[in-house]
């Protein structure tokens, strides 16, 4: 089955914020963050059930090299990315924050 990706407005905003922060830390690091995210998204498209549920019905795929997780739900052939959160944030609180 071919899966499609869709991002929430929140996930897009959080991705941009993380990229900007990493770029300020070291030029080029923001692009490396995006590359790591793209790699994980390709893996998600291939095998979305590979990743465990972090909270009921919401799965989390960790990014390689960066302390971030992609939180997503599956709806038919759609993978809907809800949030892109730093590992230090409590996933049980993310639906209420920001």
C-alpha positions, 0 to 999 in steps of 0.5 A: 500500500502506498502511503501519503504524508500530510502535515499539520500547521503545527508540525510545519511550524515546529519544523521551521523553528527547529531548523532555524534554531539549529542553523543559528547554532552552526551554519548548515546544521539546519539543513542537516536537520531537514535531511534527517527529517526527510530520511525518517519520512521516507522510512515512514512512507515505507513502514509506518507501523514499525514505530510504537505508539507514544500515546494511544493511537499516536505513533512516534518516529525518532529522527536520526542524529537529532533529539526530535520525534515525529508524532503521527496518526494513520488514517487509511493510506494517509500518514498525518504528522501532528507534531515535531517535538524535542525529546525533552518535551512530554508527549502527554502534554503536547496536544495542549501546548502551543 
